[in-house]
C-alpha cells in the first residue's frame, strides 16, 4: 500500500504489541486486552480517517493523478 498505510500498520502493530505486553506485565487475563485490541483495531481506521483524511487527501491527490 501507500506509505501512509504502512505507517498506520506499523503504529497499530506497535500499539497492539504494547497493549499485549502491558497486559502480561500486570498479569491480568489476556481476554480483556484482546477485546481492547479488537475494539481498538475496529475504531482506529475511523479515528485516523476523521483526523487525518483531509491532510492525506491533499497529499494523495497529486500522487493518485500521477499514477
C-alpha atoms as an extended CHARMM CRD file, in Angstrom:
* protein
*
        67  EXT
         1         1  UNK       CA              0.0000000000        0.0000000000        0.0000000000  PROA      1               0.0000000000
         2         2  UNK       CA              0.9330000000        3.6530000000        0.3540000000  PROA      2               0.0000000000
         3         3  UNK       CA              3.4640000000        4.9350000000        2.8420000000  PROA      3               0.0000000000
         4         4  UNK       CA              0.5670000000        6.2610000000        4.9490000000  PROA      4               0.0000000000
         5         5  UNK       CA             -0.9830000000        2.8020000000        5.1090000000  PROA      5               0.0000000000
         6         6  UNK       CA              2.3120000000        1.1720000000        6.0620000000  PROA      6               0.0000000000
         7         7  UNK       CA              2.8350000000        3.8390000000        8.7050000000  PROA      7               0.0000000000
         8         8  UNK       CA             -0.6360000000        3.1950000000       10.1310000000  PROA      8               0.0000000000
         9         9  UNK       CA              0.0640000000       -0.5400000000       10.0700000000  PROA      9               0.0000000000
        10        10  UNK       CA              3.3910000000       -0.0700000000       11.8830000000  PROA      10              0.0000000000
        11        11  UNK       CA              1.8350000000        2.1610000000       14.5340000000  PROA      11              0.0000000000
        12        12  UNK       CA             -1.0650000000       -0.2280000000       15.0280000000  PROA      12              0.0000000000
        13        13  UNK       CA              1.2580000000       -3.2250000000       15.3030000000  PROA      13              0.0000000000
        14        14  UNK       CA              3.4060000000       -1.3870000000       17.8620000000  PROA      14              0.0000000000
        15        15  UNK       CA              0.3970000000       -0.3040000000       19.9160000000  PROA      15              0.0000000000
        16        16  UNK       CA             -1.0770000000       -3.8010000000       19.8820000000  PROA      16              0.0000000000
        17        17  UNK       CA              2.2870000000       -5.2000000000       20.9800000000  PROA      17              0.0000000000
        18        18  UNK       CA              2.4510000000       -2.6260000000       23.7760000000  PROA      18              0.0000000000
        19        19  UNK       CA             -1.0670000000       -3.4480000000       24.9530000000  PROA      19              0.0000000000
        20        20  UNK       CA             -0.3570000000       -7.1790000000       24.9610000000  PROA      20              0.0000000000
        21        21  UNK       CA              2.9980000000       -6.8310000000       26.7230000000  PROA      21              0.0000000000
        22        22  UNK       CA              1.4690000000       -4.4900000000       29.2850000000  PROA      22              0.0000000000
        23        23  UNK       CA             -1.3300000000       -6.9740000000       29.9460000000  PROA      23              0.0000000000
        24        24  UNK       CA              1.2590000000       -9.7000000000       30.5600000000  PROA      24              0.0000000000
        25        25  UNK       CA              3.2420000000       -7.4470000000       32.9170000000  PROA      25              0.0000000000
        26        26  UNK       CA              0.2600000000       -6.7720000000       35.1470000000  PROA      26              0.0000000000
        27        27  UNK       CA             -0.6060000000      -10.4890000000       34.9660000000  PROA      27              0.0000000000
        28        28  UNK       CA             -4.2330000000       -9.9040000000       34.1910000000  PROA      28              0.0000000000
        29        29  UNK       CA             -6.2260000000      -12.2630000000       31.9860000000  PROA      29              0.0000000000
        30        30  UNK       CA             -5.3950000000      -11.7540000000       28.3310000000  PROA      30              0.0000000000
        31        31  UNK       CA             -9.0340000000      -11.8320000000       27.2210000000  PROA      31              0.0000000000
        32        32  UNK       CA             -9.8350000000       -8.2250000000       28.2150000000  PROA      32              0.0000000000
        33        33  UNK       CA             -6.7510000000       -6.9240000000       26.4180000000  PROA      33              0.0000000000
        34        34  UNK       CA             -7.6510000000       -8.9950000000       23.3540000000  PROA      34              0.0000000000
        35        35  UNK       CA            -11.0850000000       -7.3650000000       23.3830000000  PROA      35              0.0000000000
        36        36  UNK       CA             -9.4450000000       -3.9560000000       23.7730000000  PROA      36              0.0000000000
        37        37  UNK       CA             -7.1940000000       -4.7190000000       20.8210000000  PROA      37              0.0000000000
        38        38  UNK       CA            -10.1640000000       -5.8340000000       18.7140000000  PROA      38              0.0000000000
        39        39  UNK       CA            -12.1450000000       -2.7010000000       19.5540000000  PROA      39              0.0000000000
        40        40  UNK       CA             -9.0550000000       -0.5610000000       19.0320000000  PROA      40              0.0000000000
        41        41  UNK       CA             -8.3910000000       -2.1180000000       15.6290000000  PROA      41              0.0000000000
        42        42  UNK       CA            -12.0240000000       -1.5980000000       14.6670000000  PROA      42              0.0000000000
        43        43  UNK       CA            -12.0640000000        2.0630000000       15.7170000000  PROA      43              0.0000000000
        44        44  UNK       CA             -8.5570000000        3.1110000000       14.6930000000  PROA      44              0.0000000000
        45        45  UNK       CA             -9.2440000000        3.4770000000       10.9560000000  PROA      45              0.0000000000
        46        46  UNK       CA            -12.2860000000        5.6700000000       11.6170000000  PROA      46              0.0000000000
        47        47  UNK       CA            -10.3420000000        7.8540000000       14.0570000000  PROA      47              0.0000000000
        48        48  UNK       CA             -7.3770000000        8.1360000000       11.6990000000  PROA      48              0.0000000000
        49        49  UNK       CA             -9.5360000000        8.8770000000        8.6780000000  PROA      49              0.0000000000
        50        50  UNK       CA            -11.5310000000       11.5060000000       10.5390000000  PROA      50              0.0000000000
        51        51  UNK       CA             -8.4100000000       13.1640000000       11.9700000000  PROA      51              0.0000000000
        52        52  UNK       CA             -6.0030000000       12.8540000000        9.0690000000  PROA      52              0.0000000000
        53        53  UNK       CA             -8.0410000000       12.2530000000        5.9220000000  PROA      53              0.0000000000
        54        54  UNK       CA             -8.1880000000       15.9270000000        4.8490000000  PROA      54              0.0000000000
        55        55  UNK       CA             -4.3910000000       16.1970000000        5.0110000000  PROA      55              0.0000000000
        56        56  UNK       CA             -3.8640000000       12.7630000000        3.4790000000  PROA      56              0.0000000000
        57        57  UNK       CA             -6.2810000000       13.6300000000        0.6990000000  PROA      57              0.0000000000
        58        58  UNK       CA             -4.2860000000       16.7470000000       -0.1660000000  PROA      58              0.0000000000
        59        59  UNK       CA             -1.1020000000       14.6700000000       -0.2550000000  PROA      59              0.0000000000
        60        60  UNK       CA             -2.5870000000       11.6740000000       -2.0510000000  PROA      60              0.0000000000
        61        61  UNK       CA             -4.4470000000       13.5290000000       -4.7870000000  PROA      61              0.0000000000
        62        62  UNK       CA             -1.3550000000       14.5950000000       -6.8050000000  PROA      62              0.0000000000
        63        63  UNK       CA              0.1390000000       11.1260000000       -6.3190000000  PROA      63              0.0000000000
        64        64  UNK       CA             -3.0710000000        9.4930000000       -7.4960000000  PROA      64              0.0000000000
        65        65  UNK       CA             -3.2120000000       11.6510000000      -10.6160000000  PROA      65              0.0000000000
        66        66  UNK       CA              0.3980000000       10.7170000000      -11.4170000000  PROA      66              0.0000000000
        67        67  UNK       CA             -0.4980000000        7.0460000000      -11.0860000000  PROA      67              0.0000000000
